[in-house]
């Protein structure tokens, strides 16, 4: 089973003599570690100070590497730095001003007495707040931490680093100001009520890491009550990127999605949304399987075909798995020419190398099929045209845009490429306009919160 790698920086002082660095590299390799960046901080006549990044599979292996390095003659271990924890010190977010404050007149303009005129203007015409405040460029990321990554119910506080990470992606990819909001309740009704009470602050509502079936109820009611974009990213962000990957996989294998038999293993939040978006795009033959009979019945009512796992693996041309069950797919089940997308993180249902060795035409896992390709541009586009919703048509347009940005041999591009998010935003804007959704957003809820 794959393990999540850890990057640790070793700050070491080595005797300045031939072979010292080579000896250190050998010791790290003997413990199974991989050398990364090596940065020389200082060289003097007697010694050299370096920072060496070492990749290990877990903390136990990291500790073995550290002890082995300490034992090298002529090497002094000055410090160890965990890259991940170091980046999280103090949090990943900081609210900053867009306005420079240099002169007394600036103070009068942005605060009293000038700001009173703006407050009065918004009182008379509430929708002006969209352009006279940051609301029109803001998203609230709401979670109760009941379904976080592969960790399960860790609670709202432990989920905050994940939400901060999402906010960083919004800022860096599309310039949206996103704020994590921790909702400390397990009651869907209380969750909805909390979002409604805070919704005036934001132009869009991003729902994240909420357990099923609560996530369905919460999203459905908020969409009904709010005339602003509401999206549960675990469902629809993932489904959008999965559709993009499938579209390109179809091109690679010469099969159209409309004629392909698509198999979806796992009908949780992500899996059910993937199956629904495939059907919305035009896939006519979608096979689904899950341990939940209720989930199977729901997808059947929407047009999918419930089957058992062996049947799905035997008959599907494209197999997508989102189960959270590492190693679920036996390589013996792979049919030559199949396309396999095992999306569970950190450990997939089958390792891509094993699927390809078994005859799969293509296989890519959840590390590549990243919803960071979708949610920034989806909300950026929806906010840009002041759409009251993010519709399936807008998500399909986003998926096509993502697919169009992939290089030859890839099913999806890197989320670090700025033009990808620009393309997604433009596609979403066009789709919203085609549906007559431009200018339909409103800041206030349709009904008062209870």
N, C-alpha and C positions, 0 to 999 in steps of 0.2 A: 504494500500500500504506500502511495506517495505521502510524504510528510512535507509540511510547510517549511521552507528554508528560513534560516535565521542569518542575518548579516551582522557580524560583530567586528568592530574596529579595535585592533590591538595597537596601542601606542607603545613602542619598544625602543630601547636604547641599546644598540649593538656595538660591540667593539669594531673599530674601523680596520678590518683586516680581510684578506682574501677568503672567500668561501663562507663568510658568516651569514649572509642573506640566503645563500643556497641551502645552508644547513637548516635555517629556520623554515624555508619552504618545504624541505624534505620531511621535517618533523610534523608540520601541518598535514601534509599528504598522508603520512603514516597513520594519522588519526582519522583519515577519511574526509578531511576538510578541503575546501576549494579556495585557492587564493583569488582575490579580486583586485581592487585598486591598491597600489603601493605608492604612497606619497612621502617624499623625503622632506622633512621639516628643517633639519639642521645637520650640517656636516662640520665637524671639527677634527683636529689631528688625531684625537684618541677614540672618538666614537661617532656614531650616526644615529639621529633620532628620526624614526619613521612611524607613519600610521599605515597599518596593513589591514585590509578588509578580508575577513575569512567567512566563507559561507558554510554553515553546518545544517544538518537536518533537524536537530532538536537541541534543547538546552543541555541534555546529558552529553551529547557529542561535543558541544561547544566547551563545556567544562573540562573535558578530556584534552581538548586542544590547548586550552589555557594552561593546564597543569604541565603538559608536555613542553610548551614554550618556556614556562618558568624554569624548567629543569635544564635548559640549554646553557652550557658554559659560555660566558661572554655576552649573554642577552639578559637585559633587565626589563621586565614588564612594568611599565609606568602606570598604565590605565587600560581599562576595557570600556568600550562604548557600545551599547545596543542601539543600532541605527533607528529602529522603529520607536523605541521609548524616547530616544533623544529628540526625535522630530515632534513628539507629542508633548514635550515639556511646555507648560504654560498654555496648552491648547493650540489648535491650528487656525483659530479665527481671531480677528481683532477688528472692531468697528472703527472706521476712519471717516473723516469728513471729506466731502468733495469740494468744499469751499475753503479758500484761504482767508485767514483772519489776520490782517496786517494793520488796518487803520481804524480809527474810531467810527468812521462812517460805515465800515463793514459790520461792526457790531450793531449799529443802528438798523442796518438792512436785514441782517439774518436773525436778529433777536429783537427785543423791544427798542423802539416802538413800531418798527416797520412790519414785524411779523404779524402784528394784530390785523393789518389790512388783509394779509393772506388768509388768516383764520376766518375773518368775516366773509371773504370771497367763497371759501369752502362751505361755510354755513349756509350761504345763499344757494350755491350750486355744488352739492356734495361730489359730483363726478369730477370736478376740477382737481380734487385731491390726487387723482391719477397722474396728473402732470405737474402739480405744484408741490408734491411730496415724492418720496421714494417708492410709494405703493406700486406704481406702474412698472417698476423694475425689480419687484421683490417676490420671493417665494418663501412660504413657511414650510419647514420640513417637520411634520408631526409624527411622533412615534410613541408607543408605550413599551417598546423593547421586548415584545412577547415572541418574536420570531426573527432573531438576529443572525444573519449569515447561516453558518452551520452550527451555531451555538445554542439555539433554542431560546427559551424565555430567560433572558439575563436581566430583565428589568430595564426601566428607562434610563437610569444613571449610567449603567455599563454600556448602554447603546450610544451614548453621546459621542464617543470618538468616531463612530461610523457616520453619524449625522453631520459632524463637523467635516468629515472627509467629503461627504456629498456637497456641502456648502462650498468647500474649496473648489470642487470641480465646476460648480455653477459659476463661480467668480472667474476662474482662469479660462474656462472654455467659451463662455458666452456673456460674461460681464453682468450676470444677475446677482443681486444681493440676496442671499438665502440665509435664513435663521433657523437653527434647530430649536424645536419646541418639544420638551419632554412632558408627556401626559401620564400622570401617575394614577392610572385606573385600569382595571380589567373589564370594566362595564362598557360595552359599545355605546350605550345611550349617553353615558357620562363623557365618553371620548368625543362623540359627535357634538354634544353641547359645548364642550370646551373649545373645539375648533370653531364653532359658530360664533362664540363670544369673542374670539381672537381674530376672526377672519377679516375684519375691517383693516387690519394692519398690513395685509398682504394682497398682491395682485393674483397670486396662484397658491394652491394648496397641494403640496407633495406629501403623500402618505407613504410611510416606510416601516418595514419590519414589524408588521402586525399579524398576529396568528390568524389562521383560518378556523371557522368561517367568519370571524369578526370582521376581517378586512373587507369582505364582500358587502356586509351590511353597512359598515361605516362609509365606504366609498359611494355606495348607491344612494344613501340618504343625503350625503353632502352634495353630490351632483344634483339631486332634486332640490335642495335648499339654497344652493349658491349659484349665482350667475357669474362664475369665474372658473378658470381651469382647475379641475380636481383630478389627480391621477395617483393611483397606487402603483409605485414604481416596480415593486417586486413582481406584479402581474404584467403591466403593460410596457414598461421599459424593457424587461427581459424578452417579452414576446416580439417587440419591434425589432430588436437585434437578431433574434432567432429567425424571424422571417427574412431579414436581409441575408443572413448566412445561407438559408435554404434557397433563396432565389439565385445566389451565385453558385451554389452546389449544383442546382439544376442545370445551369449553363455549362458547368464543367463536365457533367455527365450526359448532356444532350437530352434531358427529359424536362418537359414543361411541368410546372407545379400543378396545373389543372388536370394533367393526365397521370401524375405520379400518385402513388399510394403512400400517404404520410402516416407514420406511426408515432404516437405520443405516449411515452411511458411515464406515469406519474401525473396526477391531476390535482396537485396542490395549487397554490396561488399562481406560480409561474406556468406550470404545465397546462392548466385549464385555459389560461389566457393565450398561450401559444396555440393550442388547438383551435380556439375560437378565432384568432386572427388569421390562421391558415385558411379556415373556411370562409372568413370574410373576404380574403383575397381571391378566392375562387377554387381552392382545393376541394375537389368533389368527393374524394375517398380518404377520409381521415379515420384511422384506427386508433382507439384509445384503450388504455388498461391502467387499473389502479386497484389497490386493496380495498378502497371504499366503494361499496355498491352504490351509495348515494351519489358520489361524484360521477360514476359511470352512467347512472340514469340521467343525471343532469346533462351531460354532454350528448347522450343519445337524443334527448329532447331537442337539442340544438342542431342535430344532423350528423353527429359522429357515429362510429360503429364500435361498440364495446366488444373486446375480444380478450382472450387470455394472453399472457406474455409470450409463450411459445408461438402462438398463431401470429401475433404481431411481428415477431422477429422473422418468422418464415415468409410473411407476405408483404411487408412494408419495403418500399424502395428507399425511403428516407426515414431514419429512426432518430427521434429526439427523446432524451431521457432527462427528467428533472425530479429525482426521487430522494436525494440525500442518502442513497444506499450505495456505498463504494463497492465495486466489483460485482454489481447485480447482473451485468450482461456477461455471459460466458462466451469466450471467443469462439467456441464451437457453434454458437448460434448465428454467427455472422454469415450472411449469404454473399458470395462474390459479387462485387459491383454495388453493394449497398453504401449509402451515405449515413454516417453515424455522428450524432452530436450528443455526447454525454456531458451534461451541463453542470452537474453537482460539484460544488467546491467545499473544501479544498481537494477532495478525492472523488474522481469521476466514477461513473458506473462501469466504465472500461477504460483502460489506458489507451490513448490513441495509437501508440506503437503496437499494442496487441491487436487492436481492431484492424489496422492496416496489414499486419502480418497474416491475419485470418482471411484477408481478401477484400476488405472494405475499399471502395474506390476513393473515399475521402473520410477523414475523421478529425474533428476539432473539438476541444473541451471548453469548459466554462471560463478558463483563463483568457481565452480569445473572444468568446461570445460575451462581451462586457456591456452591461446596460448603460455604462457611462457614454457610450456612443449615441444613446437615444435621448435620455431625459433632459439634458441641457438644451438641445435644439428644439425639442418638443415644446418646452415651456417658453423658450425665447421666441419661437414663432407665434405661439398662442398669445403671449403678452404683446407682441409687436402689433398684432391686428385687433387686439382687445376682444378676443373670442371668449365666449362664455363657457367653452368646453374644449376638451381634447378628444376628438371623435376617432372611431376606427379608421375612417378615411384619412385622417391626418396622420395616424400611426403607420398606415400602409404607405403613404407618401414618404414618410420619414424612413421607413425600411428600404424603399427603392432608392432613396438618396444615399443612404449608407452603403447599399450594395454597389451603387455606381462609383463610389470612391475607392473601392478595393483594388489593389494592384493585381496583376495577373498571377494566378496561383493562390491568391488569398480569397477567403469568403467574406471577410470584413476587414476594414482598415484599422489602423491604430487610432485610439481616441485622442492621442497627443497631436494629431494633425488639425490645425485650425480650420482648413477648408472643409473638413468633414462636417463640423458643426454649423458652418455657414450654409452648406448645402442642405442640411437637415432643416435649418430654420427657414430657408427660402421655400423648400418643398411644403413645409407645414403652413406657411403663409398662403401659398397658392391654393392648397387644399381647403383651408378655412374660407378663403374668399369664394371658392367654387361652391361651397355649401351655404353661402350667405351668412357666415358667422362673423364677418368683420364688424366691429363696433357693437357687438351684442353683450359684452361683459358689463356687469354692474357691481359696484363695491359692496352694497348692502345685501344681506340675506333676503330671500323672498318672504320668509316667515320669521317672526321673532323666535329666538331660542327659548326653550321651555324654562 
